[in-house]
Every structure is written in structure tokens, then in C-alpha cells.
Amino acid sequence: MHVRYPIWLRRADRPGARVFAFMFALEAITRAMLATIIPLQTYACSKMRGMSAWRLRRLASPG
């Protein structure tokens, strides 16, 4: 049985500096987006529920 693999899969066995740089950049962008979006979404939800900023800080603080 003949299986036709995607073109990009043929190059996957030869990772190099470009692959590493791309994956590093993708991971950094993902972390930056999560670090920005999650607090903003939490703040927006707290405002809809009428929660004060003080209570929100209290819930978010460790310990």
C-alpha cells in the first residue's frame, strides 16, 4: 500500500536552527498572549459581577 505523506513531514527528520528558532518564537508568543489575555479576561468578568479590585487582588494573591 502506498502512503503519500505531506511535503513538510519529509523535512521533519532534519531539524535545524530555523526549526528551533520557529518553535522558540511560537512558544514565546503563546506565553505572552496567555500572560496578557487571562488577567484581562478575569478583570472583565469581575467587573461584570460587580467584584471590587481589592477583592480580586485578594483572590489572586498566594497564601
N, C-alpha and C positions, 0 to 999 in steps of 0.2 A: 504494500500500500504506500503510495506516495503522499507525503505530507508537505505542504508548502508553508514555510514559516515566514513571518514578516521580515522585511529587509533589516529593520533595526535590531532584530534578535540575532542576526548573524554577526553583528559588531559587538554584541554584549560580552562575548568571551575575551575581548581585548580592551578592557577598560584602561583609560589613561588619565592624564592630568585634566583634560577637558571634562571627562565624566565626573571626576572627583569635584572639580570646581562647580559644575552644574548642580550636583547633589548637595554640596555645601551651601550654595546660594539658595536653592529651593528650601532647604531646612531652615536657614536663617530668615527667609521671607515668611515662612509659615509661622515660626515662633514670634516674629514681630507682629504679624496680623493677630495672632491669638492674644498676645500681651496687650494689644490695643482694643480689640473688639470685645473681649469678655468683660473687662471693667466698665466699658461704656454701656454695654447691654445691661449689666447689673444695675448701674446707676439709673438707666432709663426705666427699668422695671420697678426700682424702689420709688421713683418719682410717681409712677402710675398708682402705686399702692399707698402713697402718702407717707412713706417712711422718711424720717429725717436723715440728714447726712451724718449726724452724730451716731445714730443707731446703726447705720450702715457701716461706719468705721468700726464700731464695737463688734459687730458680727464678723467683720473681715479680719480683725486682729487675732493673732495666735495667742492662745492661753487665756 
